[in-house]
Amino acid sequence: MADDEVLAEGGWAAVTSRAVAKRARADNALAHYFGSVEALR
């Protein structure tokens, strides 16, 4: 998954909604639907 790839490359500090959305080729606004990056973990 996109979050795992971002985590593996840069650690937790690299796991941002923008970075995960970019890797997943998704809209960054989806993180707001879930409420937070933590909710996506």
Buried (B, 14 or more C-beta within 10 A) or exposed (E): EBBEBBBEEEEEEEBBBEBBBEBBEEEBEEBEEEEEBEEBE
